[in-house]
Amino acid sequence: MTRLLLIASIVLVAGCAGRPPAYDDVTAGSTTPVYVGAAPTTSGAIYAAGTDLRLFEDLRARRAGDILTIRLMERTDASKSATTTTSKGSAVELTDPILFGRPVTSGGTAILNQNAEAQRTFDGQGDSAQSNRLTGSITVTVVRRLPNGNLEIGGEKWITINQGRELVRVSGVVRPVDVQPDNSVSSDKVADAHIVYSGRGAIADANAQGWLSRFFNSPVFPL
């Protein structure tokens, strides 16, 4: 009975440990939302802070609180192949020694004449291939402007379609020179990029393994 309880406990623990992360468990950097308050009002003055118009600047993001569109153009292709072949052979032979001018025998048969042989071979081969692609766009906020002029950005997008919720979250650092005239920048130009695409709902649940399947695919399972 104790053994059955122990096995059941291991299965339950492995199932819980192998639970796939939901979007609430996935973070993409610590990006704090930026709220730019209203400029203080002035009475009797022509100039009002925060309402200035720069005649010689375009509308590209350059200050904290500005918005910027990230064009997601992520694509990765990876493949790996390995082949290993080893072979080892050994042989040992011990001839009948001569003691006091005579071989060591028993009943006329040499008893110390021995030989041993061993042969070992190993063949191993492995192949791995992975391909990922993510396209689309997301508009984020400039969190702060770094001392060197680069822009730290962060933002997320929630999409609810039928019975599922999808999350796209992006954070990183962008150079102002990489921002295009339409106030967008490609995701491959984002430094220290954290890009998360996840979801929850009926479709995500249908694609997830059950707890028993996760147990047999976990490192806890000995085979």
Residue pairs with C-beta under 8 A, 6 or more apart in sequence:
10 220
11 212
11 215
12 211
14 214
14 215
14 218
14 220
14 221
15 211
15 212
15 214
15 215
16 211
17 218
17 220
18 209
18 211
18 214
18 215
18 217
18 218
19 211
19 214
20 208
20 209
21 198
22 198
22 200
23 165
23 167
23 196
23 198
23 199
23 200
26 169
26 196
26 198
27 194
27 196
28 154
28 156
28 169
28 170
28 171
28 194
28 195
28 196
29 154
29 171
29 172
29 192
29 194
31 143
31 152
31 153
31 154
31 155
31 171
32 143
32 154
33 141
34 64
34 65
34 141
34 142
34 143
34 144
35 65
36 64
36 65
38 50
39 48
39 49
39 50
39 51
40 49
41 48
42 48
42 49
58 181
59 183
60 176
60 179
60 180
60 181
60 183
61 67
61 68
61 142
61 151
61 176
61 179
61 183
62 142
62 145
62 151
62 176
63 142
63 145
64 142
64 143
64 144
64 145
65 141
65 142
66 141
66 142
67 139
67 140
67 141
67 142
67 183
68 139
68 140
68 141
68 142
68 151
68 153
68 174
68 179
68 183
68 184
68 185
69 137
69 138
69 139
69 140
69 182
69 183
69 184
69 185
70 137
70 138
70 139
70 140
70 153
70 170
70 184
70 185
70 186
70 187
70 190
71 137
71 184
71 185
71 186
71 187
72 134
72 135
72 136
72 137
72 138
72 168
72 170
72 187
72 195
73 135
73 186
73 187
73 188
74 132
74 133
74 134
74 135
74 187
74 188
74 195
75 132
75 133
75 134
76 130
76 131
76 132
76 133
77 130
77 131
78 128
78 129
78 130
78 131
79 127
79 128
79 129
79 130
80 126
80 127
80 128
80 129
81 126
81 127
81 128
82 124
82 125
82 126
82 127
83 124
83 125
83 126
84 122
84 123
84 124
84 125
85 121
85 122
85 123
85 124
86 120
86 121
86 122
87 119
87 120
87 121
87 122
88 119
88 120
88 121
89 117
89 118
89 119
89 120
90 117
90 118
90 119
91 115
91 116
91 117
91 118
92 114
92 115
92 116
92 117
93 114
93 115
93 116
94 112
94 113
94 114
94 115
95 113
96 103
96 104
96 105
96 110
96 112
96 113
97 103
97 104
97 112
103 110
104 110
104 111
104 112
105 111
134 195
134 197
136 168
137 184
138 155
138 156
138 157
138 168
138 170
139 155
139 157
140 153
140 154
140 155
140 170
140 171
141 153
141 154
141 155
142 151
142 152
142 153
143 152
143 153
143 154
144 151
144 152
145 151
145 152
146 152
146 173
149 175
149 176
150 173
150 174
150 175
150 176
150 191
151 173
151 174
151 175
151 176
152 171
152 172
152 173
153 170
153 171
153 172
153 173
153 174
153 190
154 170
154 171
154 172
155 169
155 170
155 171
156 167
156 168
156 169
156 170
157 167
157 168
157 169
158 165
158 166
158 167
159 165
159 166
159 167
159 168
160 166
162 201
162 202
163 201
163 202
163 203
164 199
164 200
164 201
164 202
164 203
164 204
165 199
165 200
165 201
166 197
166 198
166 199
167 196
167 197
167 198
167 199
168 195
168 196
168 197
169 194
169 195
169 196
170 187
170 190
170 193
170 194
170 195
170 196
171 193
171 194
172 190
172 191
172 192
172 193
172 194
173 190
173 191
173 192
174 185
174 189
174 190
174 191
175 189
175 191
178 185
178 186
178 189
179 185
187 193
187 195
209 217
215 221
